[in-house]
Amino acid sequence: MKKLFVTIAAAALYLLVSIATGWWAVTWIIWVFYFVYIIAQVYKDHQ
């Protein structure tokens, strides 16, 4: 449940930054790194 909350909070933060700055081209890179991080955490938790 904690990971879900963190994911939603991160998504909201990145969305706000993207809207405020108009830097959609930059924030997608952040999403890619965040996605890799979440996948690594899920993989680590299931071992």
Backbone bond lengths (Angstrom), bond angles and torsions (degrees), N, CA, C in turn:
res aa  C-N    CA-C-N  psi(-1)  N-CA   C-N-CA  omega(-1)  CA-C   N-CA-C  phi
1 M - - - 1.447 - - 1.526 111.12 -
2 K 1.338 116.41 -35.73 1.456 120.65 179.71 1.524 110.62 -62.92
3 K 1.330 117.05 -40.94 1.467 120.39 -179.93 1.526 111.17 -64.74
4 L 1.322 116.26 -35.62 1.456 119.93 177.87 1.527 110.20 -63.80
5 F 1.325 117.06 -45.21 1.453 121.02 178.94 1.525 111.22 -62.26
6 V 1.321 116.56 -44.01 1.465 120.83 179.27 1.528 110.39 -63.50
7 T 1.319 117.19 -40.90 1.458 120.95 178.99 1.524 111.64 -63.72
8 I 1.316 116.87 -44.13 1.461 120.61 179.30 1.533 110.36 -65.79
9 A 1.319 117.11 -41.62 1.464 120.68 178.79 1.524 111.03 -63.62
10 A 1.328 116.88 -42.24 1.467 120.40 178.55 1.520 110.91 -65.03
11 A 1.313 116.94 -41.79 1.458 120.53 178.82 1.527 110.67 -61.80
12 A 1.318 117.28 -43.30 1.462 121.01 179.10 1.526 110.94 -64.35
13 L 1.323 116.96 -42.43 1.456 121.03 179.39 1.528 111.24 -63.14
14 Y 1.315 117.14 -47.86 1.460 120.09 -179.99 1.521 111.61 -64.59
15 L 1.316 116.65 -36.84 1.459 120.10 177.59 1.528 110.58 -64.07
16 L 1.323 116.67 -44.67 1.459 120.33 178.32 1.525 111.73 -62.35
17 V 1.329 116.52 -43.34 1.474 120.28 178.37 1.521 110.06 -63.21
18 S 1.316 117.23 -42.05 1.461 121.40 -179.81 1.528 111.30 -62.83
19 I 1.320 116.14 -43.71 1.468 120.24 -179.96 1.524 110.60 -68.79
20 A 1.326 116.99 -43.10 1.464 120.78 -176.59 1.525 112.36 -67.23
21 T 1.331 116.78 -37.82 1.468 119.74 -175.00 1.519 112.83 -98.98
22 G 1.331 116.97 -22.59 1.455 119.72 -175.94 1.521 112.64 74.86
23 W 1.329 116.72 14.74 1.465 121.69 -177.09 1.525 111.58 -94.30
24 W 1.305 116.85 58.32 1.467 120.29 -179.88 1.522 111.07 -61.80
25 A 1.320 116.69 -33.34 1.468 120.61 -178.34 1.523 111.90 -66.95
26 V 1.317 117.39 -27.23 1.465 120.98 179.91 1.525 110.83 -86.05
27 T 1.326 116.41 -41.10 1.464 118.78 -173.41 1.521 113.05 -69.74
28 W 1.329 118.96 -22.45 1.461 118.06 178.04 1.520 110.22 -66.25
29 I 1.334 117.11 -30.05 1.469 120.38 177.14 1.523 109.71 -64.91
30 I 1.326 116.37 -40.10 1.464 120.51 177.26 1.523 110.05 -61.73
31 W 1.336 116.98 -41.61 1.460 121.23 178.50 1.522 111.98 -60.29
32 V 1.328 116.39 -39.42 1.472 120.07 179.96 1.523 109.92 -63.43
33 F 1.326 117.57 -46.75 1.457 120.52 178.92 1.527 111.31 -64.31
34 Y 1.323 116.94 -39.09 1.459 120.62 178.71 1.530 110.75 -65.24
35 F 1.325 116.71 -40.84 1.456 121.11 178.00 1.529 110.93 -60.70
36 V 1.311 116.84 -45.34 1.470 120.84 178.75 1.530 110.15 -62.29
37 Y 1.325 116.83 -40.55 1.464 120.85 178.62 1.527 111.38 -62.10
38 I 1.326 117.12 -46.49 1.466 121.00 -179.48 1.528 110.90 -63.78
39 I 1.320 117.12 -42.97 1.467 120.38 178.43 1.522 110.32 -61.00
40 A 1.334 116.89 -42.35 1.468 120.81 179.02 1.530 110.54 -63.48
41 Q 1.333 117.88 -40.27 1.455 121.04 179.24 1.526 111.75 -66.13
42 V 1.311 117.08 -42.42 1.465 120.77 179.15 1.523 109.43 -64.68
43 Y 1.318 117.30 -43.16 1.466 121.32 179.26 1.536 110.24 -62.08
44 K 1.324 116.76 -42.76 1.464 121.43 -179.43 1.536 110.64 -65.38
45 D 1.331 117.05 -38.71 1.464 120.54 -178.64 1.526 112.61 -69.29
46 H 1.320 117.13 -26.69 1.470 120.50 -177.66 1.514 113.61 -91.14
47 Q 1.313 118.36 1.73 1.464 120.16 178.67 1.498 110.67 -87.43
